Amino acid sequence: MTQLKAKGFPDAQIIIKDQRYRVSIANYTDKQEATKQRDLLATQLGQSDIWIMLH
């Protein structure tokens, strides 16, 4: 989380649910915008396993 915040993701947070830890880097109210940002972040971070979670 600290590394993500240092890389410019000030909203990074840890979400604990059902004994699982998830790292959230952003929140969006619109699924289309979340999908667009996910694709950009996957490229920017070099991660292909970024996903969108509805909660």
C-alpha positions, 0 to 999 in steps of 0.5 A: 500500500505504501508503495502504491501511495508513493507511485501516485495512488493516494486512495490505496487501501486494504480491504479485509473481507471473508479472511481475505486481503485485497488492495484497492487503488481507486473507487469509481461510481461508473462501471465503464469508467472503472473498466477503462481505468483498469485497462490503463492501470494494467498497462501502466503497472505492467500487471495483467491481473487487475480486476474490478470488484463491486462492493 
